[in-house]
Amino acid sequence: MPSRQYATFEVADQLFGVDVAQVQEVLRFHEYTRVPLAPTSVGGLFNLRGQVIAAVDLRVQLGLPPRDLNVPAMNVIVSVDDEWVSLLVDRIGEVIELDDEAFEPPPDTLAAPTATSSWAPSSFRTA
């Protein structure tokens, strides 16, 4: 049976995963440069070995209050359309392997644009 591996992480006590093929690295970082007039989901920018990375606050993306960027956050650096983006998360989980047949399209109740983007291509059934 075909399966996929996911790097997992938590945001507001909810478990999420990203295909391990998209994950470049995971690190703790706390020196962000704010971006004036940027959407509130952009937590800031930081320099990673000479490359400027945008940090996306997943709490804001999920409709939750933004995180305090003065407190070190965990960053999941992912590759999206050949660009690196940092996902600011609360906790890093583990790499898990899930069977392909356990996935289904996101629910219709998931608000756009998240439901139609590559951020939520499918959801995993737990029961």
C-alpha positions as CSV (number, residue, x, y, z in Angstrom):
1,M,0.0,0.0,0.0
2,P,1.5,3.4,-1.0
3,S,2.3,5.8,1.8
4,R,3.9,9.2,2.4
5,Q,6.1,10.6,5.1
6,Y,5.2,13.8,6.9
7,A,7.2,16.1,9.3
8,T,4.7,17.0,12.0
9,F,4.4,20.1,14.1
10,E,1.8,21.7,16.4
11,V,0.1,25.1,16.3
12,A,-2.3,25.9,19.2
13,D,-2.4,22.2,20.2
14,Q,-3.5,21.1,16.7
15,L,-1.3,18.7,14.8
16,F,-0.2,19.5,11.2
17,G,2.2,17.9,8.8
18,V,4.2,18.8,5.7
19,D,5.5,16.3,3.2
20,V,9.1,15.7,4.2
21,A,10.2,16.3,0.6
22,Q,9.2,20.0,1.0
23,V,11.1,20.4,4.3
24,Q,14.5,22.0,4.0
25,E,15.3,22.2,7.7
26,V,13.9,22.9,11.2
27,L,15.5,25.5,13.5
28,R,14.9,27.8,16.4
29,F,15.3,31.5,15.5
30,H,14.3,34.7,17.1
31,E,15.8,37.7,15.3
32,Y,13.1,38.8,12.8
33,T,13.0,42.0,10.8
34,R,9.5,43.4,10.7
35,V,8.0,44.2,7.3
36,P,6.1,47.5,7.2
37,L,2.6,47.2,5.6
38,A,2.9,43.4,5.2
39,P,-0.1,41.2,5.9
40,T,-0.3,40.3,9.6
41,S,0.5,36.7,8.7
42,V,4.0,37.7,7.7
43,G,5.9,37.5,11.0
44,G,9.0,39.0,9.6
45,L,12.1,38.3,7.6
46,F,15.4,36.7,8.6
47,N,18.7,35.9,7.0
48,L,19.6,32.2,6.7
49,R,23.1,31.8,5.4
50,G,22.7,34.7,3.0
51,Q,19.2,34.0,1.9
52,V,16.3,36.2,3.1
53,I,13.5,34.0,4.3
54,A,9.9,35.2,5.0
55,A,8.4,33.8,8.2
56,V,4.7,33.1,8.1
57,D,2.9,33.0,11.4
58,L,0.6,30.0,11.1
59,R,-1.4,31.2,14.1
60,V,-2.6,34.2,12.1
61,Q,-3.1,32.0,9.0
62,L,-5.5,29.9,11.2
63,G,-7.4,32.9,12.5
64,L,-5.6,32.9,15.9
65,P,-3.8,35.7,17.7
66,P,-0.3,36.3,16.4
67,R,2.6,34.9,18.3
68,D,5.1,37.1,20.3
69,L,8.1,37.4,18.0
70,N,10.3,38.4,21.0
71,V,10.0,34.7,22.2
72,P,12.1,32.2,20.1
73,A,9.9,30.3,17.8
74,M,10.4,27.0,15.9
75,N,10.7,27.4,12.2
76,V,9.9,24.8,9.6
77,I,11.7,25.9,6.5
78,V,9.8,24.6,3.5
79,S,10.3,24.9,-0.3
80,V,7.2,26.3,-2.0
81,D,7.5,27.0,-5.8
82,D,11.3,26.9,-5.6
83,E,11.3,29.6,-2.8
84,W,12.0,29.0,0.9
85,V,9.4,30.0,3.4
86,S,9.5,29.6,7.2
87,L,6.4,28.4,9.0
88,L,6.4,29.6,12.6
89,V,5.1,26.8,14.8
90,D,4.7,26.1,18.5
91,R,6.3,22.7,18.6
92,I,8.1,20.3,16.3
93,G,6.8,16.7,16.2
94,E,8.2,13.7,14.5
95,V,8.3,12.3,11.0
96,I,5.4,9.9,10.5
97,E,4.4,7.6,7.6
98,L,0.8,7.6,6.6
99,D,-1.1,5.4,4.1
100,D,-2.3,7.3,1.0
101,E,-5.8,5.8,1.3
102,A,-6.3,7.6,4.7
103,F,-6.3,11.0,3.0
104,E,-9.3,13.0,1.7
105,P,-9.9,16.5,0.3
106,P,-10.1,19.3,2.8
107,P,-13.6,19.9,4.2
108,D,-15.9,22.4,2.4
109,T,-16.0,24.4,5.7
110,L,-12.3,25.3,5.4
111,A,-12.1,29.0,4.6
112,A,-10.6,30.2,1.4
113,P,-7.9,30.8,0.3
114,T,-6.5,28.1,2.5
115,A,-8.8,25.4,1.1
116,T,-7.8,26.1,-2.5
117,S,-4.1,26.5,-1.9
118,S,-1.2,24.1,-1.7
119,W,-1.2,24.7,2.1
120,A,-4.1,22.3,2.6
121,P,-4.2,19.8,-0.3
122,S,-5.7,17.1,1.8
123,S,-6.6,16.1,5.3
124,F,-5.9,12.9,7.2
125,R,-8.7,10.7,8.6
126,T,-7.9,9.5,12.2
127,A,-11.0,7.3,12.6
